[in-house]
């Protein structure tokens, strides 16, 4: 196992971190345990009309991204009254590893205000139950991305079949301009320019 230990500022404090990537290299039998539990596989679609709005009550989201140099994504998010820190690696096909941790909402707000690039994402998210225990997440963007509405469905495998509600339109899976991290860099309002 690969550990890194650093001394903290207080007496007797230390931080021990374990790299999952290094652990799975040195102990290949553990790779499936860590990688499958964190795999994100999703399809993304444009939304037609606003029928989705009558199905559930939305939650207000604010999120931003801490700059990285290696193609990984570090997202800070406030969803309603909860804060989250999410780490994602590069997408391969429709899949990528994702690790999400709940953090105190005040710390999330401070990170958004001081560490994340601007502009940030603000949106209403509608979480709508689907068959097979799946769920649709419909994001209605605000601010610089107002007018853009996308729906995502996360699936257990790339071959999982699912039905499309009548309000789901063109599939845009793989089109990076629809990624939230890209919408921060080039918002929807700038697409026609």
N, C-alpha and C positions, 0 to 999 in steps of 0.2 A: 504494500500500500504506500501511497505517496502523501505524506503529510507536510504541511508547512506551518511552522510555529513562529509567531512574532510577538514581541513584548508590547504590551499596551502602555498607556500613559500613567495609569494608576498602579500603586504598589501591588505586586502579585498578579496583575492581569496579563492574560495571554489569549491569543486567538489561534485556534487550530482549524485549518480548513483542509478538506479532502477533495481532490479533483476526481470527479466521476470519470472523466475521459481517461486520466492516468490509471485509475483503479481498474477500468475495463480493459486497458492494454495489458496490465500486469496480471489480471485475473479474468481472462476471457469468459469463463463460465458465468460471471456476474453481468456480462454485457446485456443480456436479454432482460434481466430484472430491472436495470436502470433505464435502458433505452425504451422499452415498451411502455413503461409506466409514464413516460414523459413525452411520448410521440403525439404530435398534432398533425392530423390529416383532415383537411377541410376543402369544401367546394365553396366558391364565391359567385354570386349572381347579382345582376342589377334587379331593382324592384320596379314593378309597374303599378301605378295607382297607389291608393292608401288604405286598402282593405285591411291590411295587417294591423292598423291602428286600433281597430275595434276589438281585437282579440285579447289583448293584455295591456296592463299599465306599464309604461316605460320607466327606466331608471336613467338618471342623468349621469353621464360619464365625462370625466376630464382626464386626459392622458398626454404624456410627453415622453420624449426619448433622450436618454443620456448618450452623448456621442461616443462611438467606438471606432476603431481603426481596422477591425478584422472581419467586418461583414456580419457580426453578431448583432442582435438587437437587445437593448436593455430598456424596458418600458416601465414607467411609473404611472399608476392609474388610481384614480378615485372613482369608485362606483357607488353611488348613493352615499352612504356613511362609512364605507370601508375603503382601506388603502391596500394596494398590491404592488409588488415588485416582481417583474417577469423577465426571465432570460430566455432568449431564443437563438438557435444557431441558424445556419444557412438552410434554405429550402432546397430539397432534392425531390423533384417531381411535385407531389402535393404534400409531402411530409417534411417535418422538421422536429427537432427536440425542443421542448418547452418546459421550463420550470417556473412555477408561480408560487409566490409566498405572500400571505397576508401580513401587512405591516400596519402600525398605528396610522390612522388617517392624518394626524397632524404632521407626522414625519413624511408621509406621501406629499402633503401640501407643500412642505418646506422644500422637498426635492424638486417638485414641479416648478416652484418659484425661483429656485437658485441653481439647479443643476441641469435642467432639461432645456433643450433647444426650443426656440420660438419660431413660428407660431406652433401652438399645441392643438390637439384634437378635442373638440367638444361635440357631444352627440347624445341623442336619446337612443337607448337600446331596448328593443322589444324582444323578449325571450318567449318563443312560441313552441309548445310541445309538438313533436312530429311522431310518426310511427317508429316502432322498434326501440322506443326509449330515447330516440334522438331528439334534438331541438334545433329550431331555426333561431338565429340571432340576427335581427334586423336593426341596422344602424342608420339612423336618420341624422345626418351631420348638420352642424350649426356653424356659425362664424364664417371663416374663409372657405369652408367646404359646404355651405348651405346649398341645398338643391340636389345633393348626392344622397342616394339611399341604396344601400347594398344589404344583401342577405347572405349569411354564411350558415353552412351546416357542417358540423364536425362529425366524422365517421370513424369507426374502429379500424377499417382497412380501406385501401384505395379501390377495392372492388365492390364495396358495399353499395347496394342498390337502394334508392329512396324515391319517393314521389315528390313531384313539384307542385306546390300550391299554385292557384291561378294567378296570384300576385307576383310570382317569381318569373323574371324575364331572362335575358341573355346571360350565359355563363361567362365570367371574367376570371376564373381561376387561372393563376399563372401570370396575369397581366399586373405587373408590379406597380403600376401607377395607382391601383386601387388599394395597395397596402397602406395601412394607417401611417406607418413610418415614412412612406413616400408622400402621403397627403400633407404631412408637416413641411416637407421640403418644397413641394409644388402643389399648392392647394387647388381644389376643383375650380375656384373662380378664375384661375390663371390658365386653364386648359385651352381656352379659345384664343389665347394670345400667341 
